[in-house]
């Protein structure tokens, strides 16, 4: 058994990675008891096949040295690994990831979270390594279907250093059971066309806006341009906007204060002040980079991976900036992706080879450059980032380093029912903003549905809500 040791945090790293590691460490350690669910993008990967022939020892004496060299250089043939990932599934992202994997002899296949969980829980014995969001792993670990990755991480740590905060997230509250090796991480930010800068409220600092400033800015654009040019991805990851940004920023929680008086005030503002300034096509927007590039939208919120094409294509046209803050702080949602090996993997060694490849600093740099998912290991060269990625990196750094930063983890402990909490938050917004229903009634009814979900899954509270011994409790209205 390899001696278990924690990766050192003392080695030099990029300033961006260190800032993110410190902040996310505080949030993730506090909520390491559970998991999260994210519908960002799904992608699968089939891993590497090493194709080297075995050398024999039957060569003539004059060729002994050459034979010995061949034996050292040509490893034994390794079967292809089955790599399933719930990330990077959209066509454009998949193509970029394949171009990163190809030099190592890899490919990948995409899968949604639910089918992937079902396949592993069913004991299919067909997956060698799975790449998924943090919240996918707890239900798999609870059922004993995942391998402890701590020895794999120890071996990898011989020549690379993982950010301690991301390792802590993979421990899921334990001391010596690692559910996954960190792979990548990301978050959500704001983007704006330079044309929109003239419409900032007097005295406003773009890096320190409050949500009311955003609505005022969008109203000013509407008044000045005669058309709404702010947008939100209502057909995309809009539930993360609600769960990780609006509710935490206004109430200080995600679940416990779901139907609070502060939540009522927030929905009133969203209905009366924010949504009327949005481009009506927001109900159809999935990726905000497209309407930004088309000029339909000047100001937008989205995941960094869904804004990167705008920043990369026209870096001189757009600015990136942190999400605004609210009365309770600057809510934001970190997204952690990990790599794990099912307990019944037919070829776990090949799975380890995939993990080794994807966590190399140079490969992490490619993922950052091409897919805008940030590194989880130290020593990644960020000195020559493409202009678009550099814009996002600066905004992420400011967000992570904000004095009022309030990390809100992805929903924890819901397993296959993670999509239900997303729908509850969407229902609350839609019923109030689109259907004009009474806010108190909506929050009471959707809050009851939320409590039922938490009770039936036994999901404990996660950050920013305080830890709980049992299922998280949705506080009464008032």
Secondary structure as GFF3:
##gff-version 3
##sequence-region A 1 478
A	DSSP	alpha_helix	15	30	.	.	.	ID=ss1
A	DSSP	three_ten_helix	61	63	.	.	.	ID=ss2
A	DSSP	alpha_helix	64	73	.	.	.	ID=ss3
A	DSSP	beta_strand	83	85	.	.	.	ID=ss4
A	DSSP	alpha_helix	91	102	.	.	.	ID=ss5
A	DSSP	beta_strand	109	110	.	.	.	ID=ss6
A	DSSP	alpha_helix	113	121	.	.	.	ID=ss7
A	DSSP	beta_strand	129	133	.	.	.	ID=ss8
A	DSSP	alpha_helix	134	142	.	.	.	ID=ss9
A	DSSP	alpha_helix	150	156	.	.	.	ID=ss10
A	DSSP	alpha_helix	164	171	.	.	.	ID=ss11
A	DSSP	beta_strand	181	186	.	.	.	ID=ss12
A	DSSP	beta_strand	188	193	.	.	.	ID=ss13
A	DSSP	three_ten_helix	194	199	.	.	.	ID=ss14
A	DSSP	three_ten_helix	206	208	.	.	.	ID=ss15
A	DSSP	alpha_helix	211	225	.	.	.	ID=ss16
A	DSSP	beta_strand	230	232	.	.	.	ID=ss17
A	DSSP	alpha_helix	238	241	.	.	.	ID=ss18
A	DSSP	pi_helix	242	246	.	.	.	ID=ss19
A	DSSP	alpha_helix	247	251	.	.	.	ID=ss20
A	DSSP	alpha_helix	261	269	.	.	.	ID=ss21
A	DSSP	pi_helix	270	274	.	.	.	ID=ss22
A	DSSP	three_ten_helix	275	277	.	.	.	ID=ss23
A	DSSP	three_ten_helix	280	284	.	.	.	ID=ss24
A	DSSP	alpha_helix	288	294	.	.	.	ID=ss25
A	DSSP	beta_strand	299	303	.	.	.	ID=ss26
A	DSSP	three_ten_helix	304	306	.	.	.	ID=ss27
A	DSSP	alpha_helix	308	313	.	.	.	ID=ss28
A	DSSP	beta_strand	318	321	.	.	.	ID=ss29
A	DSSP	beta_strand	330	332	.	.	.	ID=ss30
A	DSSP	beta_strand	335	340	.	.	.	ID=ss31
A	DSSP	alpha_helix	348	358	.	.	.	ID=ss32
A	DSSP	alpha_helix	361	371	.	.	.	ID=ss33
A	DSSP	alpha_helix	387	400	.	.	.	ID=ss34
A	DSSP	beta_strand	405	407	.	.	.	ID=ss35
A	DSSP	three_ten_helix	415	417	.	.	.	ID=ss36
A	DSSP	alpha_helix	418	429	.	.	.	ID=ss37
A	DSSP	pi_helix	430	434	.	.	.	ID=ss38
A	DSSP	alpha_helix	439	457	.	.	.	ID=ss39
###
